[in-house]
Amino acid sequence: MGMNAPSRRRWMRRTLAGMAFPAVLVTGAARADDAPPGQLPAAVASPAAVAASPAYTLGDCIRIGRERQPALAAQRASLASAQTASNSLQALRVPRIIARDLPVRREQACIGITIAAAGLEQAEYDTIYAITRTYYGVIYAREQLKVAEDLSKSLKFYQDSIAKLVKEGSSREYTTSTLDKITLYLKLAETKQAEAARGIDRATAALNEAMGVDPQTPTVLAETTLPTPQTTVTRDQIVMLALARRGELAQASAAREVVDLEAVAQDRLCFRATTHTFAAGADVHSRPVPQGFMNGEYRPGATSLEMPVLFAGPRSYRVERARDLGARASAVLDKTRNLITLEAEDAFFKYEEALRKLPLVNEASTAGNRLAKTTREDFTANSKVKIDDILTGEALAAQAKGAANENLYTLIIAVAGLQRVTGGGFESSLVAVGH
């Protein structure tokens, strides 16, 4: 490797200590606190309950999430409220001379239903993405736990074998210092094993939250390995589908229509010092606006609508103000379109990167396994295998396998992200939108 012995040892320690295990990548969104002393983690809270639980496929989890996720319940309530508001305006029987703007308000209310329906549809795709990501996050965590367990098992084999040789005094190659080196690596591997085991619990809690069930509920998954998504798509296809189907873009377009109609409504209201706008019956600020980041990560923020509850002044000024806010609504639509395009392109680039790395990391993993197997065979055959070669082979094999698992998981969530970013226009091979 072109390094002296001290440099090689430092490199191997960094390699083993720096291996990526699931507590880092999978559980970033889980935000599950550690269990209180004396209380078992959620994933193992009740072995009997776990044994009695049915095994869920990804489709099963998505079905449960559609039924029980509070975010979807909130969007359905918003849609029902918009429908009720429209029905209420349709039911009003007021002389035209008293409410000259009523026909416009009815039209705005109908568009409000479209806005709420688009919000519900996009929320469903967001829920599908969250469940898909966390479902395979649990499986990924288990795969990484297996990597850590296999590494610990291999190092324990060498520890026991060399301890026997040292005790018998039958080898000049291995000493108590050799045994200490192996013990050092073994204990580091066991700490990674503990992190990976905890990662399963936290990933399971994240899946339960995505489904809208109690985080303490034992969840048994029907799938045990990470699938390799089979899909072919281009950047232009993803961008086109995103611009055609994203709920946020449909909402921004419909909102511009509502704001444009406000000028028509204000033009019909004469001889009034103050008038109400459509915002008196609909809170245009109820949807949070994504904030931008311009530090280590650049992420442009969105632009929001503006519409006060009351307009004051003569009719001509009120109409002019409504038109000014209509120009802002047009700018919001343009900004939304640009952000969705950027998000779609970014999602595609993540997918493309993971796809390109897939054969490379798989080949590295195969080579790592072959190296570790050859080293063990040489050791078992009583060949004089240097301790640094043993530790290097085992550490690199584990690192390569962990990297292969991580890249496959990254590819899976990238494919799921393509489905989300296109509003369901892209059908992933993981699960159908209509499942």
N, C-alpha and C positions, 0 to 999 in steps of 0.2 A: 504493500500500500504506500510505500515511499515514506513511512514515518518511523521514528525511533520508538522504542518500547514505551517510555513514559507518555509520549504523544498519543500512541495507539490506545493505551489504557484510558486516557482522558476522553478520547473520541468515543470509545465504546461505552463509557459511563454516560456521556451525553446522549448517545444513540438510544440506550435503553431507557434512560430517564425521560427522554423527550418523545417517546412513542405516543401517538394520539389514540386515546381511548374515549369511550362514549360520554363520559361525564363532561367533556369539553364541548363536543360538537352537537350532540343530540339534545342535550337538556338545557340549552340556552334559553328557550322559551318556556320551560316548564315552571320555573319560579316556585318550586315546591320546597317548603321548609323541611329541615331534617325532622325525623320523628322524635318526640319527647323521650327522655330516658325511660326505659321499661316498656315502651310501646313499639311493636314491630312495624317496619315500613309497610306502605299500602300494598305493595305487590305480594307480600308474604304475611299479611295481617292475620289471615285465617286459612291454614292449609286445607281444612275441611271445606271451607267456602270456595277455595280455588278449585279443589277437586270436583265440586258439584257444579261449577260454572260451565256453561256451554262454550265451545270454541268458536270465536267469531272470525269470519272472513272480513276482508276490507269492505266488501259490499254490505255486510251486516252492520259494521260500525258506521258506515255512511248513512244507512237507513235509520239507525238509532239517532245519529246526530241531527238528521233532518227533522226528526220527531221531537227531540229534547233539547237541542241547543238554544239557550236563552236569546242569543243574538238573532236567531231566525224568528223566534217568538216575538221579539221586539219589532222586527221588520214587518211581520204579518200584522201586528197591531197597528203599525203606522199605515199600512195599506188599507186596513179596515177603517181607520179614522179618515183617510182621504176619501174613501168611497162614501162614508157617512156624510162627510162635509158636502160632497157633490150632490148626494141625494137630498140633503137639507135645502140646498139652494134651488134644486129643481122643484122642491115641494112648496117653495115660497109663492104666495099669491099676493103680490104687491102691485098697485097701479104703476104703470111705466113712468108717469110723471113724478112719482115719489122716489123711485129707484131706477133711474135711467141707466145706471151702470150694471144692473143685475144680469143682463144677457152676457156681458163680458165676464162678470164674476163666475157665471156658470161655466163658461168656456175655460177659464183659468182653473176652475176646480176639476174639470175633466182632465186637463193636462196634469194636474196634481196627482191623479190616480196613476197616470203613466210613469211619473217620476217615482212614486212609491213602489210600483211594480218592478221597475228597473232596479231599485235598491234591494228589493227582496231577492231578485234573481242573482245579482252579483254576490249578495251575502251567502247564497247557497253555494256558489262556486268557491267562495272563500272558505266556507266550512268544509267542503270536500277536500280542498287543498290542505287545510289544517289537520284533518283526520288522516289523510294519506301520509302526510309528512310524519306525524307522530306514530302512526301504526307501524310504518317501516322503521321509524326511529327505535321502537322497542326491539324489533328484530335485529337491527344494526347493533344495538347495545349488547344483545346476546351473542352475536357473532364476535364482537370485540372481547367479550368476557371469555369466550372459548379460546381466542388467541392468547390472552393472558394466562389462562389455565394450562394450555399446552406448553407455553414457555416455562411456567413454574414446574410443570411435570418433568420437562426435559432437564432443567437445571437441577431438580431434586435427584434425578437419576445419576447425573454426573457427581453431585455432592455425595450421595451414598457410595457410589463406586470408588471415588477417589479417597473418601474417608476410610474405606476398607483397606485400600492400598497403603495409605499413610500409616494406619495402625499396624499393618503387617510388616511395614518397612521394606516392601518388595519392589519399590520403584524409586529411582533417583530423580525422575522427571517431575514428580508431584510431591509437594511438601505441605506443611501446615499453612504456609502462605498461599499456596494454590487453593487450598480448601477455603481460606478466608475470602479469596477473590470470588469463588463460586457462590459462597454464602451471601456476599454483598449483592451480587446480581440477582440471586434468588429472592432476597428480601425486597429489592426494588421491584421485581416482577410481581411479588405478592401484593405490594401496595397498589400497583396498577390493576391487579385483579379485584381488590376491594373497591377501587374507584369505578371499575366497570360494573360490578354488582350493584353498586348504589345507582349507577346510571340507568339500569333497568327499571328500578323503582321510580325514579324521577320521570323517565320517558313514559312509563305507564300512567303516572299521574297526569302528565300532559295530554295523553290520548284520551283519558277520561274527561278532562276538561273540554277538549275539542268536541267530544260527543255530547257534552252536557250532562254527564252522570257524576255521581259522588266520587271525588278523587280517591276515596278509600275503598271503592268497589274493586274486587279482584277481577281482572280482565284477562281471559285466556285467548290467545290468538291461534287461529287455525293454521296459519303459515309459519314456517320455521326457518326459511332461508330467504335471502334477498333476491328478488327476481331481476333478470336483466331485461330492461325495457326494449322492445323491438319496435322501432318507429323511425320514419324518415320524414323530415320536414325542412323547409328552407326558411331563411330569415324573412323574405318577402311574404311568404304565406302566413307566418305568425303575425307580422305587423298588419296585414290586410284583415285577418280575422279579428284582431284586437280592436281595430278601428271600426269594424262592422258590428261587433257584438258586446263590447264592454258596457256594463250598466252605468258606470260613471259618465261615459260620453253621452249615452242616451239621456241621462238626467240633466247634464249641462245643456244639451240641445233643447230639451223640453223646457228647462228653466228660462232659457233665452226667449222662448215663445211667450211664456207667462209674463216676463218683464216687458216685452214688446207690447203686449196687450194692455199693460198698465197705462200707457200713453193714451190708448183708445178710451179706456175707462175714465181717465181724468178729463178728457176732452168732453165727455158727456155730463160732467158735474159742473153746473154753472152756479154763480151767485153764492159761493161758499168760501168762507175764510179758511177753513180746514177741511180735509177729506181723509178718509181711511184708504189705505192701499191693500193689496192682497196679503201683505205681511201681517195684517191685523188678524187673519185667520190661519196663517201658516208661518211658522218660525223658520225663516230662511237660514238662520244661523245654527240650527239644531244639529247639523252634520259637522263634525270636527274637520278642520282643514289640515291636511298633512303639512308639517313643518319641514323646511329644508335644512340640510346640513352642509356646511362648507369648512369643515375642519379636516381630519384625516380622511373622511369620506365625503365625496360631493354628491348631494342629493337635492335637486331643486324642489322648492316647495310649491304648493298649489295656490291658486288665487280664488277668493270667495266672492259670492254675490253680495250685493248691498241693496237693501230696500227698507226704508223706515216705515213705521206703522202709520204715521200721519204725514201728509203733505200740507203745507200752509202757503197761502198767497193766491193771487188771481189765477184763473184757469190757464192762461198762456204760460205762466211760469211753472205751474204744476206739470203741464204737459212736457215742457222743455226739460224739467228735472227728470221726469220718467224716461225721456229719450236718452238723457245722459247716462242714466243707470242701465238702460238697454245697451248702450255702447260698452259699458263695463261687462254686462252679461255676455256679449259677443267675445270680449277679450277673455273671459273665463272659459268659454267654449274652446277658443283657440289654444289657451294654455293647457286645458284638459287633454285636448287632442295631442299636443306635443308631449305631455308627460306620459300618456298611454303609449305613444310611439316609442319613447325612450325606455319605458319599462318593458315593453315587448322585445325590443332589441337586446336589452340587458339579459332578459330571461333566456333568449335564444343563445346568446354568447356563453352563458353558464352551461347550458345544455351541450353546446358544441365542444366546449373545453373538456367537460367530463367525458364525453363520448370519445374524443381523441385520445384521452389518457387511459381509457379502459384497457386496450390491448397491452399497453406499456406496463401498467401496474400489475396486470394479470401475469405477464411474462416474468416480471420481477418476483412476484410471489412464487411462481413455479420454480424459478432458479433458486430462491431462498430455501424452499423446502428441499430441493435437491442437495444444496450445499449442507444443510443441517443433517440430512439423512446420510450423506457420504461421510461426514465427520463422525457421526455416531458409529457407523459401520467400522471405520478405521479404529476408533477407540475400543470397540468391542473386540476387534481382532487383535488387540494388544499392540497396535501400532503406536509409535511414540507421537502422539498428537499434542501439540503445544496448547497450553491453557488459553492463550490469547486467541488461537484459532477456534477453539471450542466456543468461547464467549462471543467472538465475532460472528460465527455462523449462526448461533442461536438468536442473537440479538437482531441480526439483519433479516433472518427468516421471519421473526415475529413482526419486525417493522414493516417489511414488505407485505405481509398478509394483512396487517392492520391498515396500511395505505390502500390496498386493493378493496377492502371492505368499505373504507371511508369514501373512496371515489365512486364505488357502485351506489352507495347511499346518496351521494351528491347527485349522481345521474338520475336516480329515482325522483328525488325532490325537484330536480330541474325539469323533468318530464311533467310532473304534477304541476309545477309552476307554469308551464306552457299552457296547460289546460285552464288554469285559473286566469292567466293574463289575457287569454283570448275569450273569456266569458263562455267557456264550454265549446267554442268553435273547433278547437283541436281535441280530438279524442285520443287519450293516451291508452297504451296497452295495459295499464294497471287496473283501471276500472272505467266503465262507461258512465258518462254523465247521467244518463237516465236510469242507472242501476237502482 
